[in-house]
Amino acid sequence: LDVATIESGELKIHSEPTSLTSLVEKSIYLMNMEGAKKQTKLVLMPPPHLPSLALDPAKIRQVLDNLLSNAVKYSPPGSAISIELSEGENRVSVAVRDQGPGIPEGERDKLFKDFGRLSVRPTGGEKSTGLGLAICRNIVEAHKGTIVAENLPQGGCEFRVNLPITA
């Protein structure tokens, strides 16, 4: 349903002043319960004081929950996932860094597309529809932001969401 709504151009964003830090903390709290099944811990790096942003909190929570869920899903049991908030020029970023297999070369183009499944598989038998990142991309873009992913030199992957600071 989310994809159909997005593709029809009817994705409605209901922005209100929102603490991104608070949204991230709530998502981490809930996802740590899921991560505990695999002895995986999600850790928020000490966040700086961030300005309140004009966001649709429910939609941004959906993005955060998906990114954190994927990090748990694709990381090996007993790993640590770090989440970092930062402020740059006219933007706030959320980076989710996991210890999973990363994005296979030659498959990057599938990442944020509908049903874009990669060859890597979840480490605990979890299911994947291949829709989550496409939905995330559309929600982030509706907020005039960007979402990117890159493999980390030490292994694993970082997904970064950049959201504009609007006056």
C-alpha positions as CSV (number, residue, x, y, z in Angstrom):
1,L,0.0,0.0,0.0
2,D,2.8,2.4,0.8
3,V,4.4,1.9,-2.6
4,A,1.0,2.3,-4.4
5,T,0.4,5.5,-2.5
6,I,3.9,6.8,-3.3
7,E,3.7,5.9,-7.0
8,S,0.3,7.5,-7.4
9,G,1.9,10.8,-6.2
10,E,-0.4,10.9,-3.1
11,L,2.3,10.6,-0.4
12,K,1.2,13.3,2.0
13,I,3.7,14.7,4.4
14,H,2.3,16.3,7.5
15,S,5.2,18.3,8.9
16,E,5.4,19.5,12.4
17,P,8.3,20.7,14.6
18,T,10.0,17.4,15.6
19,S,13.0,16.3,17.6
20,L,14.9,13.9,15.4
21,T,16.9,12.8,18.4
22,S,13.8,11.8,20.2
23,L,12.5,9.8,17.2
24,V,15.9,8.0,16.8
25,E,16.0,7.2,20.6
26,K,12.5,5.7,20.4
27,S,13.4,3.6,17.3
28,I,16.6,2.3,18.9
29,Y,14.8,1.4,22.1
30,L,12.2,-0.7,20.3
31,M,14.8,-2.2,17.9
32,N,17.1,-3.2,20.7
33,M,14.3,-5.6,21.8
34,E,14.4,-7.2,18.4
35,G,18.2,-7.1,18.3
36,A,18.4,-9.0,21.6
37,K,17.2,-12.1,19.9
38,K,20.5,-12.1,18.0
39,Q,22.6,-10.6,20.8
40,T,22.9,-7.5,18.6
41,K,23.1,-4.1,20.3
42,L,22.1,-0.8,18.8
43,V,24.1,2.1,20.2
44,L,23.4,5.8,19.8
45,M,26.6,7.8,19.6
46,P,26.2,10.9,21.9
47,P,24.1,13.2,19.8
48,P,24.9,16.9,19.6
49,H,22.1,19.4,20.4
50,L,20.1,19.4,17.2
51,P,17.5,21.9,16.1
52,S,13.9,20.9,15.9
53,L,13.0,20.0,12.3
54,A,9.8,20.3,10.3
55,L,9.2,16.6,9.7
56,D,6.3,14.1,9.5
57,P,7.2,12.2,12.6
58,A,5.3,9.0,11.7
59,K,6.9,8.8,8.2
60,I,10.5,9.5,9.5
61,R,9.9,6.9,12.2
62,Q,9.1,4.5,9.4
63,V,12.4,5.3,7.7
64,L,14.4,4.9,10.9
65,D,12.6,1.7,11.9
66,N,13.4,0.2,8.4
67,L,17.0,1.2,8.5
68,L,17.6,-0.2,12.0
69,S,15.6,-3.3,11.2
70,N,17.8,-3.9,8.1
71,A,20.9,-3.4,10.1
72,V,19.8,-6.0,12.7
73,K,18.6,-8.3,9.9
74,Y,21.8,-8.3,7.9
75,S,24.4,-8.1,10.8
76,P,25.9,-11.3,12.3
77,P,24.7,-12.3,15.8
78,G,26.5,-10.6,18.6
79,S,27.4,-7.5,16.5
80,A,27.1,-3.8,17.3
81,I,25.2,-1.3,15.2
82,S,26.0,2.4,15.7
83,I,23.7,5.3,15.1
84,E,25.1,8.8,14.8
85,L,23.3,12.1,14.5
86,S,25.2,15.1,13.2
87,E,24.5,18.6,12.0
88,G,26.1,20.1,8.9
89,E,25.4,23.1,6.8
90,N,21.6,23.4,6.5
91,R,21.1,19.7,7.2
92,V,20.9,17.1,9.9
93,S,22.1,13.5,9.2
94,V,21.4,10.1,10.7
95,A,24.0,7.5,10.0
96,V,23.3,3.8,10.7
97,R,26.5,1.7,10.6
98,D,26.3,-2.1,10.7
99,Q,28.7,-5.0,10.6
100,G,26.9,-7.0,7.9
101,P,28.3,-8.1,4.5
102,G,27.9,-4.7,2.9
103,I,26.5,-4.1,-0.6
104,P,27.8,-6.4,-3.3
105,E,29.5,-4.6,-6.1
106,G,27.3,-4.6,-9.2
107,E,24.1,-4.6,-7.1
108,R,24.1,-0.9,-5.9
109,D,21.6,0.0,-8.6
110,K,19.0,-2.3,-7.0
111,L,19.2,-0.7,-3.5
112,F,16.5,1.9,-3.5
113,K,14.3,0.4,-6.2
114,D,10.9,-1.4,-5.7
115,F,11.5,-5.1,-5.1
116,G,15.2,-4.5,-5.3
117,R,16.5,-7.5,-3.5
118,L,20.2,-8.1,-3.2
119,S,22.1,-11.4,-3.2
120,V,23.0,-11.0,0.5
121,R,20.6,-12.8,2.9
122,P,19.5,-12.0,6.4
123,T,21.6,-13.7,9.1
124,G,18.7,-15.0,11.2
125,G,16.3,-16.3,8.6
126,E,14.3,-13.0,8.6
127,K,12.1,-12.2,5.6
128,S,12.6,-9.3,3.1
129,T,10.2,-8.0,0.5
130,G,12.7,-5.7,-1.2
131,L,10.3,-2.7,-0.7
132,G,11.6,-1.1,2.5
133,L,14.4,1.0,1.0
134,A,12.3,2.1,-1.9
135,I,9.7,3.4,0.6
136,C,12.5,5.0,2.7
137,R,13.9,6.8,-0.4
138,N,10.5,8.2,-1.3
139,I,9.7,9.4,2.2
140,V,13.1,11.0,2.6
141,E,12.8,12.7,-0.9
142,A,9.3,14.0,0.1
143,H,11.1,15.7,3.0
144,K,13.5,17.2,0.4
145,G,16.3,15.0,1.8
146,T,18.6,12.4,0.5
147,I,19.5,8.8,1.5
148,V,22.7,7.1,0.5
149,A,24.5,3.8,1.3
150,E,28.2,2.9,1.2
151,N,30.3,0.1,2.2
152,L,32.7,0.8,5.1
153,P,36.4,0.2,4.8
154,Q,36.4,-2.1,7.9
155,G,33.4,-4.0,6.6
156,G,29.7,-3.5,7.0
157,C,27.6,-0.7,5.5
158,E,26.5,2.8,6.4
159,F,23.1,4.2,5.4
160,R,22.9,8.0,5.8
161,V,19.8,10.1,5.7
162,N,20.3,13.8,5.2
163,L,17.3,16.1,6.1
164,P,17.3,19.8,5.5
165,I,17.0,22.3,8.4
166,T,14.2,24.6,7.4
167,A,13.5,27.9,9.1
